[in-house]
Amino acid sequence: MNVGKFAVACGALAVIAAMSASAPSLARGGGGGFSRPSGGSSGGFDFHNDAGQGMSHSSTGPAGTSRTTSGSMTSSGYDRTTTANNGNYSRTTNAGASNGQYSHNSSASNGYGTHYSSGSANANTGNYSRNAGGSNAYGSYNTQSGGNAYNHTYYHNTNASNVYGQSYHGSTTANNGYVSHSASASGPYGSAYVANPVYGGYAAWGWNGGYAWYPVPTYWGGGFWGGFAVASAWAVAYGTAVNTSGQTVTSYQVQPDSAGAKLLASYKLEQTPCGPSNLVVINGPNGSVICAKPNATVAAGTYALDASNLTLVSQKPA
C-alpha cells in the first residue's frame, strides 16, 4: 500500500502546485499573452506591481472566434476571467488566487451538451477539491473529488445516468495508504463490476498465493466455499435460494480459510441464511448460492462471481 499512498499524496500536491503556478505566470504577462506596452514596445498587460488595477483584452480569430479576457491584481493575489464564443459554442473560465487559496472554474456549451468544472486548493492547509459534470441528450454525469495533501486523504465519487434507465455510482477513498473502491449499477441493460476493495490491486491469483483456483466437481460449489461435499458432516445448511439456472438449491455455511471466506472478508460481508428479502445473493461455481447481509460496499441484490480476482458482478436488484 506504500505505492498507493505515495501516488495519492503526489497527485494532491500536483493539484496545488499546478494551481499555484498560475499566479506568477499572470504577473509575468503569461496566461493569454497579456503584457502592458512600455517604451513603444507592443504586447498585452503586465500586471506586476499593479495592485488594485484591472485590464481587459478582446480579440477575434479564425472561423468567427471571439475572445475577451479581463483580469486584476491585488496585494494578495489575482483574478482572471476569459470568455470565448464561436457560433453556438461558448466557454467561460475563471482563475484566481488570494493568500494561498487558488481556484479555477470553467463552463462550456454547444449544440450537443454542456460541461462544467470547478476546483480549489489551499497551499496553507493542503485541502483541495474538484467538481465536474456534464449532460447531453443521452444522459448526464457528475464527479466530486478532494482531500488533503498533507494528511494523505483522498476521495472520488462518480454518478451517471442515461435515457435508457441505467445509472452508475462509483466511489474511491484513500487514507494513509489504505485505498478502497466500490461501484454499483442498475438498469434494464447489462451488469456492472463491484470492484474488490482489498484484492483489486493484486496480480492474477495474488489472493490465492499466485495459484489459480480450480473447481473440484465432488465438492459443493467446486470447493470454492470450502473443501466439503454436500453430504459431509461439515455441510451446515444456510437456507435456500434460486441459482442462475432457476433451480432452488440449498445454501451452506462458508468454511474458514476458503476462497469464498476471503471473498466475504475482502468485501466485509457477513454470511447469513438465504431466504429473506433484501440480501446480497452470490451465485458461485457449480450452481452454488450463498447469501450475506448488505453493507456500504455491496448493496442488496443478485451478484455473479469472478473467481479469478474475487470480484462480484452486479446482475439485478434483490
C-alpha positions as CSV (number, residue, x, y, z in Angstrom):
1,M,0.0,0.0,0.0
2,N,3.0,2.3,0.2
3,V,2.9,2.9,-3.5
4,G,-0.8,3.9,-3.4
5,K,-0.1,6.2,-0.5
6,F,2.8,7.9,-2.4
7,A,0.7,8.2,-5.6
8,V,-2.3,9.8,-3.8
9,A,0.0,12.3,-1.9
10,C,1.9,13.2,-5.1
11,G,-1.4,13.7,-7.0
12,A,-2.7,16.0,-4.4
13,L,0.5,18.1,-4.3
14,A,0.4,18.3,-8.1
15,V,-3.1,19.9,-7.9
16,I,-1.9,22.6,-5.6
17,A,1.4,23.1,-7.5
18,A,-0.4,23.4,-10.8
19,M,-2.9,25.9,-9.5
20,S,-0.1,27.8,-7.6
21,A,1.8,28.2,-10.8
22,S,-0.9,30.3,-12.3
23,A,-0.3,33.3,-10.0
24,P,3.3,34.2,-11.0
25,S,2.6,33.4,-14.7
26,L,-0.1,36.1,-14.8
27,A,2.1,38.6,-13.1
28,R,4.8,37.9,-15.7
29,G,2.4,38.6,-18.5
30,G,1.5,35.0,-19.3
31,G,-1.9,33.5,-19.3
32,G,-3.2,34.6,-22.7
33,G,-0.3,36.9,-23.7
34,F,-1.1,39.9,-21.6
35,S,1.8,42.4,-21.0
36,R,1.5,46.1,-20.8
37,P,3.3,48.2,-23.5
38,S,6.3,50.0,-22.3
39,G,8.6,52.4,-24.2
40,G,6.9,51.8,-27.5
41,S,7.0,48.0,-27.4
42,S,3.9,46.0,-28.1
43,G,2.2,43.3,-26.2
44,G,-0.6,42.8,-23.6
45,F,-0.7,43.9,-20.0
46,D,1.9,43.2,-17.4
47,F,0.1,43.3,-14.0
48,H,3.4,43.2,-12.0
49,N,3.2,45.8,-9.1
50,D,-0.2,47.0,-10.3
51,A,-2.1,46.0,-7.2
52,G,-5.7,47.2,-7.4
53,Q,-5.6,47.7,-11.1
54,G,-7.5,45.8,-13.8
55,M,-7.1,45.3,-17.5
56,S,-9.1,43.7,-20.3
57,H,-8.3,42.5,-23.8
58,S,-10.5,41.3,-26.7
59,S,-9.5,39.5,-29.9
60,T,-11.0,37.6,-32.8
61,G,-9.7,34.5,-34.5
62,P,-10.4,32.2,-37.4
63,A,-13.9,30.9,-38.2
64,G,-15.6,33.7,-36.2
65,T,-14.0,33.0,-32.8
66,S,-14.1,35.9,-30.4
67,R,-12.3,36.0,-27.0
68,T,-12.4,38.5,-24.1
69,T,-10.1,38.3,-21.1
70,S,-10.2,40.6,-18.1
71,G,-8.0,40.5,-15.0
72,S,-6.9,42.3,-12.0
73,M,-4.1,42.1,-9.4
74,T,-4.4,42.8,-5.7
75,S,-1.8,42.9,-2.9
76,S,-2.6,39.2,-2.1
77,G,-3.3,37.6,-5.5
78,Y,-5.1,37.9,-8.8
79,D,-8.3,37.2,-10.6
80,R,-8.8,36.5,-14.3
81,T,-11.8,35.6,-16.5
82,T,-11.8,34.6,-20.1
83,T,-14.9,34.2,-22.3
84,A,-14.7,32.6,-25.8
85,N,-17.5,32.2,-28.4
86,N,-17.8,30.6,-31.8
87,G,-21.3,30.1,-33.2
88,N,-23.3,28.0,-30.7
89,Y,-20.1,27.2,-28.7
90,S,-19.2,29.2,-25.7
91,R,-16.7,28.8,-22.9
92,T,-16.0,30.8,-19.8
93,T,-13.1,30.2,-17.4
94,N,-12.1,32.0,-14.2
95,A,-8.9,31.6,-12.2
96,G,-7.9,33.4,-9.1
97,A,-5.5,33.4,-6.1
98,S,-5.6,35.1,-2.8
99,N,-3.4,34.5,0.3
100,G,-2.5,30.9,-0.8
101,Q,-6.1,30.0,-1.8
102,Y,-6.3,29.1,-5.5
103,S,-9.4,28.4,-7.7
104,H,-10.3,27.5,-11.2
105,N,-13.8,27.3,-12.7
106,S,-15.0,26.7,-16.3
107,S,-18.2,26.1,-18.1
108,A,-18.9,25.3,-21.8
109,S,-21.8,24.5,-24.0
110,N,-22.5,23.8,-27.7
111,G,-25.4,22.5,-29.7
112,Y,-25.0,19.0,-28.2
113,G,-24.5,19.5,-24.5
114,T,-22.9,21.3,-21.6
115,H,-19.9,20.7,-19.3
116,Y,-18.6,22.4,-16.2
117,S,-15.8,22.0,-13.7
118,S,-14.6,23.8,-10.6
119,G,-11.6,23.3,-8.3
120,S,-9.8,24.9,-5.4
121,A,-6.7,24.3,-3.4
122,N,-5.1,25.8,-0.4
123,A,-1.3,25.8,-0.1
124,N,-1.5,26.6,3.6
125,T,-3.9,23.9,4.7
126,G,-3.3,21.3,1.9
127,N,-7.0,21.0,1.3
128,Y,-8.1,20.6,-2.4
129,S,-11.4,19.7,-4.2
130,R,-12.8,19.4,-7.7
131,N,-16.3,19.1,-9.0
132,A,-17.1,18.4,-12.7
133,G,-20.1,17.2,-14.7
134,G,-21.9,17.4,-18.0
135,S,-25.1,16.5,-19.8
136,N,-26.5,16.0,-23.3
137,A,-29.5,14.4,-24.9
138,Y,-28.4,10.9,-23.8
139,G,-27.5,11.4,-20.1
140,S,-25.5,13.2,-17.5
141,Y,-22.7,12.6,-15.1
142,N,-21.1,14.3,-12.1
143,T,-17.8,13.7,-10.3
144,Q,-16.6,15.0,-7.0
145,S,-13.1,14.6,-5.6
146,G,-10.9,16.1,-2.9
147,G,-8.7,15.5,0.1
148,N,-5.7,16.9,1.9
149,A,-2.2,16.7,0.5
150,Y,-0.6,16.8,3.9
151,N,-2.6,14.2,5.8
152,H,-2.8,11.8,2.8
153,T,-6.5,11.6,2.4
154,Y,-8.5,11.4,-0.9
155,Y,-12.0,10.7,-2.1
156,H,-13.6,10.5,-5.6
157,N,-17.3,9.9,-6.3
158,T,-18.9,9.5,-9.7
159,N,-22.6,9.4,-10.5
160,A,-24.1,8.9,-14.0
161,S,-27.4,8.1,-15.7
162,N,-28.8,7.9,-19.2
163,V,-32.0,8.0,-21.0
164,Y,-32.1,4.1,-21.2
165,G,-32.8,3.9,-17.5
166,Q,-29.3,2.9,-16.4
167,S,-27.5,4.5,-13.5
168,Y,-24.0,4.1,-12.1
169,H,-22.3,5.1,-8.9
170,G,-18.6,4.7,-8.1
171,S,-16.6,5.7,-5.0
172,T,-12.9,5.6,-4.1
173,T,-11.4,6.7,-0.8
174,A,-7.8,6.7,0.5
175,N,-6.4,7.3,4.0
176,N,-2.7,7.0,4.7
177,G,-2.2,4.4,2.1
178,Y,-5.4,2.3,2.6
179,V,-7.4,2.5,-0.6
180,S,-11.0,1.2,-1.1
181,H,-13.2,1.3,-4.1
182,S,-16.8,0.3,-4.7
183,A,-19.2,0.6,-7.7
184,S,-22.8,-0.3,-8.4
185,A,-25.1,-0.1,-11.4
186,S,-28.8,-0.5,-12.1
187,G,-31.0,-0.6,-15.1
188,P,-32.5,-3.0,-17.7
189,Y,-29.3,-3.5,-19.6
190,G,-26.1,-5.2,-18.7
191,S,-24.4,-5.6,-15.4
192,A,-21.5,-3.9,-13.5
193,Y,-18.5,-5.0,-11.5
194,V,-18.3,-4.1,-7.9
195,A,-14.6,-3.7,-7.5
196,N,-12.9,-5.6,-4.7
197,P,-11.7,-3.1,-2.2
198,V,-8.9,-5.3,-0.9
199,Y,-7.7,-7.7,-3.6
200,G,-8.3,-5.4,-6.6
201,G,-4.6,-4.4,-6.7
202,Y,-3.2,-7.9,-6.6
203,A,-1.7,-9.6,-9.6
204,A,-3.7,-12.5,-11.1
205,W,-4.4,-15.1,-8.3
206,G,-2.5,-13.0,-5.8
207,W,-5.2,-13.6,-3.3
208,N,-4.6,-17.3,-3.6
209,G,-0.8,-17.3,-3.3
210,G,-0.3,-17.0,-7.0
211,Y,-2.1,-20.2,-7.8
212,A,-5.2,-20.4,-9.9
213,W,-8.3,-21.8,-8.2
214,Y,-9.8,-24.8,-10.0
215,P,-13.2,-26.3,-9.1
216,V,-13.4,-29.8,-7.7
217,P,-16.6,-31.5,-9.0
218,T,-17.1,-33.6,-5.9
219,Y,-17.3,-30.6,-3.6
220,W,-20.2,-28.3,-3.2
221,G,-19.6,-25.1,-5.2
222,G,-16.5,-26.8,-6.6
223,G,-14.8,-26.3,-3.2
224,F,-14.8,-22.5,-3.5
225,W,-16.8,-22.2,-0.3
226,G,-14.8,-24.9,1.4
227,G,-13.4,-28.4,0.9
228,F,-16.6,-30.3,1.7
229,A,-19.2,-32.3,-0.1
230,V,-22.9,-31.7,0.3
231,A,-23.4,-35.0,2.2
232,S,-20.4,-34.4,4.5
233,A,-20.7,-33.6,8.2
234,W,-19.3,-30.1,7.5
235,A,-22.2,-29.2,5.3
236,V,-24.2,-26.8,7.5
237,A,-27.4,-25.8,5.7
238,Y,-28.0,-22.0,5.4
239,G,-31.4,-21.7,3.8
240,T,-32.4,-22.0,0.2
241,A,-32.1,-19.7,-2.8
242,V,-32.6,-19.8,-6.6
243,N,-29.4,-20.1,-8.6
244,T,-28.6,-18.9,-12.1
245,S,-30.3,-21.9,-13.7
246,G,-33.6,-21.1,-12.0
247,Q,-33.2,-24.1,-9.5
248,T,-34.0,-23.8,-5.8
249,V,-30.9,-25.0,-4.1
250,T,-29.7,-25.4,-0.5
251,S,-27.1,-22.9,0.6
252,Y,-24.3,-24.0,3.1
253,Q,-22.1,-22.3,5.6
254,V,-18.8,-21.0,4.1
255,Q,-15.8,-22.6,5.7
256,P,-13.0,-20.6,7.2
257,D,-9.8,-20.1,5.1
258,S,-11.6,-21.0,1.9
259,A,-11.5,-18.8,-1.2
260,G,-15.1,-17.9,-0.5
261,A,-14.3,-16.8,3.0
262,K,-11.6,-14.5,1.6
263,L,-14.2,-13.1,-0.8
264,L,-16.6,-12.2,2.0
265,A,-13.8,-10.8,4.2
266,S,-12.5,-8.6,1.4
267,Y,-16.0,-7.0,0.9
268,K,-16.6,-7.0,4.7
269,L,-19.7,-9.2,4.1
270,E,-21.2,-11.4,6.8
271,Q,-22.8,-14.6,5.6
272,T,-26.4,-15.1,6.6
273,P,-29.0,-17.8,5.8
274,C,-30.7,-17.4,2.5
275,G,-34.5,-16.8,2.3
276,P,-35.4,-13.3,3.5
277,S,-35.5,-10.4,1.0
278,N,-33.0,-7.6,0.7
279,L,-29.9,-9.7,1.0
280,V,-26.7,-10.0,-1.1
281,V,-27.2,-13.2,-3.1
282,I,-24.0,-14.5,-4.6
283,N,-24.1,-17.1,-7.4
284,G,-20.9,-19.2,-7.0
285,P,-19.4,-22.0,-9.0
286,N,-21.3,-25.2,-9.9
287,G,-24.7,-23.8,-9.2
288,S,-24.0,-22.8,-5.6
289,V,-25.5,-19.9,-3.9
290,I,-24.7,-18.1,-0.6
291,C,-26.3,-15.0,1.0
292,A,-24.9,-12.1,3.0
293,K,-26.0,-9.0,4.8
294,P,-25.6,-5.9,2.6
295,N,-23.2,-3.1,3.6
296,A,-21.9,0.2,2.4
297,T,-19.8,-1.5,-0.3
298,V,-22.2,-4.1,-1.6
299,A,-25.9,-3.3,-1.8
300,A,-28.7,-5.8,-1.6
301,G,-29.1,-7.6,-5.0
302,T,-28.0,-10.6,-7.0
303,Y,-24.4,-11.0,-8.0
304,A,-22.2,-13.3,-10.1
305,L,-18.7,-14.2,-9.0
306,D,-15.4,-13.8,-10.9
307,A,-13.2,-16.3,-9.1
308,S,-10.1,-15.0,-10.9
309,N,-9.9,-11.9,-8.8
310,L,-12.5,-12.3,-6.1
311,T,-14.8,-9.7,-7.7
312,L,-18.6,-9.5,-7.7
313,V,-20.6,-8.6,-10.7
314,S,-24.0,-7.0,-10.1
315,Q,-26.8,-8.7,-12.0
316,K,-30.1,-7.2,-10.8
317,P,-31.7,-5.7,-7.7
318,A,-32.9,-8.0,-5.0
